[in-house]
Amino acid sequence: MIVLTVLSVLLAVLFVLLGIGKVLALPRMRELAEHAGFSVAAYRGIGALELAGAGGLLLGLTVPVLGASAGAGLLLLLAGAVITHARNRDGIREIAPALVCTVLVAAYLAALGASS
């Protein structure tokens, strides 16, 4: 249960920070949106999904099915991120954050499944 709690909070903080940056369309996020080929509005939508996922991870501590749904949704977002990086022929430095987040979300889902 400790691992699940730590992963939930860690991932929630991470996705809140990323989501807020995208929703507020901070200059760095605007640059990343342009590089990825997304409009600012689309990037804001991704940020909103990240914020929803973060909330779902925290709610998952008391309602596991919400955590599982949030984790699955975040994995889909991250798959899209990895595909976008690959499509843009980004290097490992650009792809690594998405890959690390993917591994952490997968670990969260495994911990959630083990605790059920």
C-alpha positions in Angstrom: 0.0 0.0 0.0 2.9 2.4 0.7 4.3 1.9 -2.9 0.8 2.6 -4.3 0.4 5.8 -2.2 3.9 7.0 -3.1 3.3 6.4 -6.9 -0.1 8.0 -6.7 1.1 11.2 -5.1 4.3 11.3 -7.2 2.4 10.9 -10.5 -0.4 13.2 -9.5 2.1 16.0 -8.7 3.9 15.4 -11.9 0.8 15.5 -14.1 -0.6 18.5 -12.2 2.5 20.4 -13.0 2.5 19.3 -16.6 -1.2 19.9 -17.0 -1.1 23.4 -15.5 1.7 24.4 -17.8 -0.2 23.2 -20.8 -3.6 24.7 -19.7 -2.0 28.1 -19.0 -0.1 27.8 -22.3 3.2 28.8 -20.7 5.8 29.9 -23.3 7.8 26.6 -23.1 4.6 24.6 -23.5 3.7 26.7 -26.6 7.1 25.8 -28.1 6.5 22.2 -27.4 3.1 22.3 -28.9 4.4 23.9 -32.1 7.3 21.3 -32.3 4.8 18.5 -31.9 2.5 19.9 -34.5 -0.4 20.7 -32.1 -2.4 23.9 -31.8 -2.3 25.6 -28.4 -5.9 24.7 -28.0 -5.2 21.0 -28.5 -2.3 21.2 -26.1 -4.6 22.8 -23.5 -6.9 19.9 -24.0 -4.1 17.5 -23.4 -3.3 19.5 -20.2 -6.9 19.2 -19.1 -6.7 15.4 -19.5 -3.5 15.3 -17.5 -5.2 17.2 -14.7 -8.1 14.9 -14.8 -5.8 11.9 -14.7 -3.9 13.3 -11.7 -7.2 13.7 -9.8 -8.2 10.2 -10.7 -4.9 8.8 -9.4 -5.6 10.5 -6.1 -9.2 9.4 -6.0 -7.9 5.9 -6.8 -6.5 5.7 -3.3 -10.1 5.3 -2.0 -11.9 4.2 -5.2 -9.6 1.8 -7.0 -11.6 1.6 -10.2 -11.1 5.4 -10.6 -7.4 5.0 -10.2 -7.3 2.2 -12.7 -9.3 4.3 -15.2 -7.1 7.3 -14.7 -4.0 5.2 -15.1 -5.2 3.6 -18.3 -6.1 7.1 -19.6 -2.7 8.4 -18.8 -1.1 5.4 -20.5 -3.0 6.3 -23.7 -1.8 9.9 -23.4 1.7 8.8 -22.9 1.5 6.4 -25.9 0.5 9.3 -28.0 3.4 11.3 -26.6 5.9 8.6 -27.5 4.4 8.2 -31.0 4.6 12.0 -31.5 8.2 12.1 -30.4 9.0 9.2 -32.7 7.1 10.8 -35.6 9.2 14.0 -35.1 12.4 11.9 -34.9 13.2 13.4 -31.5 16.2 12.0 -29.7 16.3 10.1 -26.5 16.6 13.3 -24.5 13.2 14.4 -25.7 11.5 10.9 -25.6 12.9 9.9 -22.1 10.4 11.9 -20.0 7.5 10.2 -21.7 9.1 6.8 -21.4 9.9 7.3 -17.7 6.3 8.5 -17.0 5.0 5.4 -18.9 7.0 3.1 -16.7 5.8 4.9 -13.6 2.2 4.7 -14.6 2.6 1.0 -15.5 4.2 0.5 -12.1 1.2 2.3 -10.5 -1.3 0.1 -12.3 0.7 -3.0 -11.2 0.7 -1.9 -7.6 -3.0 -1.1 -7.8 -3.7 -4.6 -9.2 -1.5 -6.2 -6.5 -3.4 -4.4 -3.7 -6.8 -5.5 -4.9 
